[in-house]
Amino acid sequence: MKTVVYVHQTGNEEYVNLQLKEVEKYPHDELVIENENDSKDAKKINRLLDELSEGDRIVVYQLRSLGKSIIQLADFLGKLDDKGISLVVIEKDKEFNGLDNDVYLNLVKRIAETEKIIIKERTTKGLEEARKNGRIGGRPKISQEKINQIRFLYNNNRYTLRQIAEECNISLGTAYKYVQER
């Protein structure tokens, strides 16, 4: 069983130092410090999920130390459950300090899942309302004439994709899309 202490580095140096001070007290095999500026693909927490196995633990000072929104947190906790990895939160909010760690995390997970459902329902309702009012989402359709113009300008090597987008009053992505389609 491996125990990894995880610290999320934010711009608040005082909070980072507090995290380090508190998690160092917890017995662990490894300390991982995440830089807030790491790209999504380079996140150390994601690599930890891949490297750790059933029975291992991740220790954080507070849930906020993970640097995740409530929705991201729900997904993260689900992944931990799937892999059998425990998350230990040293400092819980004052109202929850008396709760067992597992009970606390289940409560947070339920709240996060409820938030996901509410957001999904609101989005669906908003889309339905927009359709009733005649608004349809997505990119606007462009005519076959414009598609032919895009391809002509590109194939005759007279214009770059950016110039084509400006000339045809379309996005760069749309220009790229129709140049790639054959």
N, C-alpha and C positions, 0 to 999 in steps of 0.2 A: 504494500500500500504506500503510495507516494503522496506527499502533501506539498502543494505549491502555494506560496503566498503571492498574491497578485496586487499590484499597486498601479493605479491609473494616474499618470502624470498630467495635471492640468496646469493652467497658467497661475493658479493659486499655490504659490510655493509653501505657504504656511500649512495648507491642507495636505499637500504631498508629504511634508515633514511629519505631520501628525499621523498620517497613514503608516509611514515607515516606522515611526516610533512604536505604534500600537501593534502592528503585525509582527514585528521582530520578536515580541514576547511569546508569540505562538510557535511551538516547535514545527519546523518545516525542513523539507529537503532542498527546496529551490525557491529563489526569490525572482519574480518576473516583474519588471517595471515597464509599463506601456507608455509610450509617448503619444500625447493627444494628436500630434500631427501625422502619425503613421497612416498610410493609405489603408482603405478598407481591406484590401487583399493582404497587406503586410501586418495586420493586427496580430499581436502575440497571443491574445486570448483565443483567437480562432485556431492558431497552431497548437495551443494547449489542449483544446478540445480534441484535436486529431491525435496528439501524443499520449494523452492520459487514457487510462482504461478503467474498467469496472473496479470499484472500491477505492479509487484515488479521490483526493480532496483538493478543492481550490478554496483558499482562505482569503477573504477580503475584509477590510476594516468596516465599511458600510456598503450597502447596495449601490449607493451613488459612486462608489469607487470603481465600479465596472464601466462607468461612462456610457450607459445605455439608457435609451428612452424606455418608458413603460412597455411599449409594444415590443421593442427589441429584447427587453428583459424577459418577457413571456416566452419568446422563441428560444432564447438562451437557456432558460430554466428547463424548457422542454427537451432541448438537446442533452443537457446534463442528465435528466431523468432517463432518457433513452440509452445513454451510455453507462448509467449506473455510477456517475460521478457525483460526489457530494459537494455542496457549496456551504461553507461555514462563514456566517456573518458575525464578526466580533461585536460590533456596536450597532444595535438596532435602535430605531426611534424610541424615545422615552416611553411612549404608550405601549410599545411591544416588547420591552426589555424582559418582562416576565415569561414571554412565550418561548417554548422550545424552538430551536432553529428550524426544524422541519415544518412545524406548524406555521411559523412565521413565513417561510418561503412559499408554502402552499397558499397562504392567504394572499401574498403578493402576486403569485401566479394567477390565482382566480380573479383578482382585481384587474390584472393586465389582460387576461382573456376576455373579461367583460368589456373592457375598453375597446378591444379589437372588434367585438361584436357590435358595439354601439357605433363605432366609426363606419363599419361595413353597412349597417342599416341606414345611417345618415347619407352615406354616399349613394346607395341604391335609391333611396327616396329622392335625393337631389337629381340624379340622372333621369328618373321617371318624370319628375316635375319638369325638367328641361325638355324632355321629349314631348310632353303634353303641350309645351309652349313653342314647339317647332324647332328647337335647337338640337342639333345632333353633334356629338363629340367627334373627336378625331381630326385628322388633317382634312382640309377642304379638298374636294375632288378637283382635278385639273383636266382640261380637255385633251382630246387626242391630238389636236393641233399643237398645243403647247408641248406635249410629250415629243412629238415629231421635231419641233423646234429645238428642244433640249438636245436630242440625239444628233440633229444636223450640226448644231454649233459645236458639239463635242467631237464628233467624228471627223469634222473638217479641220480639227486642231487649231481653230481660230480663237477659242476661248478656254480659260481654265474653268473648273467647276464653280469657283467663287464668282467669276465674271458671268457665267451662265445664270447662276442664281440671281444676281443683281439684274441682269438683262431681262429675265423672264418673271421677275418679281415673285420668286419662290425661295424656300429655305435651301440651304446647302445640302441638307439631308435628302430633300426631295430631288434635287438635281442628281445627287449621287445614286439614288434609288433607280431613276429612269435610265441613267447611263449604264448601270450594271445589268438591268433587265435586257435580255436579248430575245 
